[in-house]
């Protein structure tokens, strides 16, 4: 070794470190792979009506914040199984991350992840969170047989409302 010679660094100093932070504006890697594998259509607030309007029945997945809600990826894995159970009779659509809050306001559900069911683009109902498989088999036929209607009024969760007369 040469005295006073610089010691080479084991890590190159001229290369920027790779970012390991997740892209929170995109779908989870798991959901992105399911979208690609199954060819699910992505929709946003502007395209949902046109895309869902051409299908007799649609199921829209609104996954929510996948990095903080473990159920988001759980529901993403369940969706292809629901598609199979429904014999492909219901078009599977996935809301873009940017459109989720606008669609939440439109369909008035309170928590993510959620599935919204539409007949030719008109609202039939919604399911929030992850359910037991048996619950899906009971609730889905009931929702899919409904007549289209306006989404239910938005209700504040218990404990969030102020007592009458206080503002």
N, C-alpha and C positions, 0 to 999 in steps of 0.2 A: 504494500500500500504506500502511496506517495504521501508524505507528510503535508498537512494543510490542504489536501485535495478535497473538493466537495464530495460528500457521500451521496450517491444516487438515492432518490426517494423511491420507496416501493410503490407509491401511488403517483401516477402522472399528475403534475400540477397544472398542466396546460389544458386539461380536459374538464369541462364542467361536470359536476356530479349529476347522475341521472336522478330525476325526480321520482320519488317513491310515493308521493301523496296521490291518493285516488282522485280521479276527475269526478267531482261531485255534481257536475252538470250533465253527466251522461248516465245511462243505465248501468247497473252493476255488470261486471264481466260475465257473471252467470246468465243474467237476463239477456245481455247482448248476444251471447252464444245461442240461447234458445230462440231468439228472434231470427238469427241467421239460419239456424238448423231447420226451423219449421216454416220459415218464410212469412212470419206474421207481419202484417202491415202496421206501420207507424202512423199515428194520427195526431193532429194537434187541434186546437180549438177551431181553427178555420177549415180544416179538411174533414173533421169527424162526420159532419152531416152528409157530405157527398159520398164518403166511403161507406159509412154505415147504411146510408139510404138505399144502396143497391143490394143489400143482403137482407133476406127475410128475418134473420136473427143475428145479433152481434153480441159479443162479450168483450168489453174493454177493460184491460188491465191497467190500473193506475198504481204503480209500485211504490211510490213515495221515496223517502230518503233511505236508500239501501244501506248506507254506512252506519246508520243509527237504529234502524228498524230491522231486526233479524227476520221478522215475518215477511219482509219484501221478497227476499230470495226464496223463502218457503213457499209463498203463493206463486212465484214465478215457476217453480218446479211442478206445482199442482196443476197449473193451467194446461199443459199438454195432456195430462191425464184426464182433465175435464173435457177437453176437445175429443179425446178418444171415447169417453163415456157417452158423449153426445153424438157419436158417430159422424163427426165433422159437419153436423147440421147447423152449427153456430159459428159464424166467422169470428176468429180471434184477432182482435186489434190491440195494440199497445200504445198508450198515450206517451208522447214525448215528455221528457222531464220538465221542459219549459211550459207545457200546457197543463200540467197536473193541477195546479191551484185554480186556474180558470175553470177547468172541468169539475173540480170539487165544488166550486161555487154554483156552477150550472146544475149539477145533479144533487147537490145538498147532502152529501154524506160527510160524516164528521171525522173519520180517521183513515189513515193509509196503513197498509195497502188495501185496495178495494177493487171489486169487479162491478161494472155497470152493465146492465143488460138492456138491449135495444131491439125493437122490431121496426125494420125499415127506417132506422134512425130515431124512432120515438121511444121515450123512456118506459121501461117495464119495472125496473127495480135495481137494487144494489145490495151487495154483500160486502161487509167490511171485515178485515182481518182474515185469519186462517180458521177454518172449521174442521171438525172431524169429517172424514170421508162420508159417513152415513148422513151427516147433516146436509152435505152437498146433494146427495142423491134424493133427499126429501125436499129441500128448498128449491133446487133448480127447476124441476118440472112445474112447481107452483108459480115461480116467477115467470117462466117462459110461456105459461098459459094465460097470463094476465092480459088485459086490454091496455094499450098504451095510455099513459096519464102523465100529468105534471109531477115532477119529483115532489116528495113530501116537504112541508115547510122545514126550514132549518131550526133545530132546537139546540139550545145551549145545554151542555152536559150538566147533570145535577151538581149543585154546589157552585156553579158559575154565575147564576142569576142573582141580582140584588133583590132584597125583600121589597114588596110593594110599597110604593111611596118614597123610596130612597133613590136618588139619582147621583 
